[in-house]
Amino acid sequence: MCQLLAVNSTEAADVSESFSCFTRGGAVANPHGWGMSYYDEGRKLNTIVRPLCATSCPVAQQLCGPHQVKTTNMVAHIRFATQGQVCVQNAHPFTRQIVSF
């Protein structure tokens, strides 16, 4: 079963340790991809998605380092593939662009 981690805070918080614990605790049972979306301190949305186990992915391990992600809003997901291929298109979170006129 997939697992989710979310942070919502009024003050910017360092979520690297939380993400590190999350990936260590769940990624072995959920090896089919991971992703994280967060707003950086400039309020730009960053979304990182990989179709790899988070514990063996260099990008995920870099995000687990001290003070790598400081944000007020973050959601992370680790995937266990019960449907679909193991690929970046099936990993979450994903973003959508809403077009307005």
C-alpha positions as a Markdown table, in Angstrom:
| # | Residue | x | y | z |
|---|---|---|---|---|
| 1 | Met | 0.0 | 0.0 | 0.0 |
| 2 | Cys | 1.3 | 3.5 | -0.8 |
| 3 | Gln | 2.1 | 5.9 | 2.0 |
| 4 | Leu | 1.7 | 9.7 | 2.2 |
| 5 | Leu | 3.5 | 12.4 | 4.3 |
| 6 | Ala | 2.3 | 16.0 | 4.5 |
| 7 | Val | 3.4 | 19.1 | 6.3 |
| 8 | Asn | 1.4 | 22.3 | 6.7 |
| 9 | Ser | 2.9 | 25.0 | 8.9 |
| 10 | Thr | 2.5 | 28.7 | 9.5 |
| 11 | Glu | 6.3 | 29.1 | 9.7 |
| 12 | Ala | 8.8 | 27.6 | 7.3 |
| 13 | Ala | 10.1 | 24.3 | 8.7 |
| 14 | Asp | 13.0 | 22.0 | 7.8 |
| 15 | Val | 11.2 | 18.8 | 6.6 |
| 16 | Ser | 14.4 | 16.9 | 5.6 |
| 17 | Glu | 14.4 | 14.8 | 8.8 |
| 18 | Ser | 10.7 | 14.0 | 8.5 |
| 19 | Phe | 11.2 | 13.0 | 4.8 |
| 20 | Ser | 14.3 | 10.9 | 5.8 |
| 21 | Cys | 12.3 | 8.9 | 8.4 |
| 22 | Phe | 9.4 | 8.6 | 6.0 |
| 23 | Thr | 11.6 | 7.1 | 3.3 |
| 24 | Arg | 13.5 | 4.8 | 5.6 |
| 25 | Gly | 10.3 | 3.5 | 7.2 |
| 26 | Gly | 8.2 | 2.9 | 4.2 |
| 27 | Ala | 10.2 | 2.7 | 1.1 |
| 28 | Val | 11.3 | -0.9 | 1.5 |
| 29 | Ala | 7.7 | -2.0 | 1.5 |
| 30 | Asn | 6.9 | 0.6 | -1.3 |
| 31 | Pro | 9.7 | 0.3 | -3.7 |
| 32 | His | 8.0 | 1.4 | -7.0 |
| 33 | Gly | 8.6 | 5.2 | -6.9 |
| 34 | Trp | 8.4 | 8.3 | -4.8 |
| 35 | Gly | 7.6 | 11.9 | -5.1 |
| 36 | Met | 7.6 | 15.2 | -3.2 |
| 37 | Ser | 5.9 | 18.6 | -3.9 |
| 38 | Tyr | 6.7 | 21.6 | -1.8 |
| 39 | Tyr | 6.8 | 25.4 | -1.9 |
| 40 | Asp | 10.3 | 26.8 | -1.5 |
| 41 | Glu | 10.9 | 30.0 | 0.5 |
| 42 | Gly | 10.3 | 32.0 | -2.7 |
| 43 | Arg | 6.8 | 30.4 | -2.9 |
| 44 | Lys | 7.8 | 28.5 | -6.1 |
| 45 | Leu | 6.2 | 25.0 | -6.4 |
| 46 | Asn | 8.8 | 22.3 | -6.8 |
| 47 | Thr | 7.8 | 18.7 | -7.7 |
| 48 | Ile | 10.3 | 15.9 | -7.8 |
| 49 | Val | 9.1 | 12.4 | -8.9 |
| 50 | Arg | 11.2 | 9.3 | -9.5 |
| 51 | Pro | 10.2 | 5.7 | -10.4 |
| 52 | Leu | 12.8 | 4.2 | -8.0 |
| 53 | Cys | 12.8 | 3.1 | -4.4 |
| 54 | Ala | 13.5 | 6.2 | -2.3 |
| 55 | Thr | 16.1 | 4.5 | -0.2 |
| 56 | Ser | 18.3 | 3.8 | -3.2 |
| 57 | Cys | 17.6 | 7.0 | -5.1 |
| 58 | Pro | 20.4 | 9.6 | -4.9 |
| 59 | Val | 17.9 | 12.5 | -5.3 |
| 60 | Ala | 15.8 | 11.3 | -2.4 |
| 61 | Gln | 18.9 | 10.8 | -0.3 |
| 62 | Gln | 20.1 | 14.4 | -1.1 |
| 63 | Leu | 16.7 | 15.8 | 0.1 |
| 64 | Cys | 17.2 | 13.9 | 3.4 |
| 65 | Gly | 20.3 | 15.9 | 4.2 |
| 66 | Pro | 20.2 | 18.6 | 6.8 |
| 67 | His | 18.3 | 21.8 | 5.8 |
| 68 | Gln | 17.7 | 20.7 | 2.2 |
| 69 | Val | 13.9 | 21.4 | 2.2 |
| 70 | Lys | 12.5 | 24.3 | 4.2 |
| 71 | Thr | 8.8 | 24.9 | 3.5 |
| 72 | Thr | 5.4 | 25.7 | 4.9 |
| 73 | Asn | 3.6 | 23.1 | 2.7 |
| 74 | Met | 4.9 | 19.8 | 1.5 |
| 75 | Val | 3.4 | 16.4 | 0.4 |
| 76 | Ala | 5.4 | 13.3 | -0.2 |
| 77 | His | 4.4 | 9.9 | -1.6 |
| 78 | Ile | 6.0 | 6.5 | -1.8 |
| 79 | Arg | 4.4 | 4.0 | -4.2 |
| 80 | Phe | 3.6 | 0.3 | -4.2 |
| 81 | Ala | 2.5 | -0.5 | -7.7 |
| 82 | Thr | -0.7 | -2.5 | -7.7 |
| 83 | Gln | -1.9 | -1.0 | -11.0 |
| 84 | Gly | 0.1 | 0.3 | -14.0 |
| 85 | Gln | 3.8 | 0.2 | -14.9 |
| 86 | Val | 6.6 | 1.3 | -12.7 |
| 87 | Cys | 7.3 | 4.6 | -14.4 |
| 88 | Val | 7.5 | 8.3 | -13.7 |
| 89 | Gln | 4.0 | 8.9 | -15.1 |
| 90 | Asn | 2.5 | 6.6 | -12.4 |
| 91 | Ala | 4.4 | 8.1 | -9.5 |
| 92 | His | 2.9 | 10.9 | -7.4 |
| 93 | Pro | 2.4 | 13.7 | -6.6 |
| 94 | Phe | 1.8 | 15.2 | -10.0 |
| 95 | Thr | 0.9 | 18.8 | -10.9 |
| 96 | Arg | -1.6 | 20.2 | -13.3 |
| 97 | Gln | -1.6 | 23.5 | -15.1 |
| 98 | Ile | -4.9 | 25.2 | -15.1 |
| 99 | Val | -5.4 | 27.4 | -18.1 |
| 100 | Ser | -7.5 | 30.5 | -17.7 |
| 101 | Phe | -8.7 | 33.0 | -20.3 |
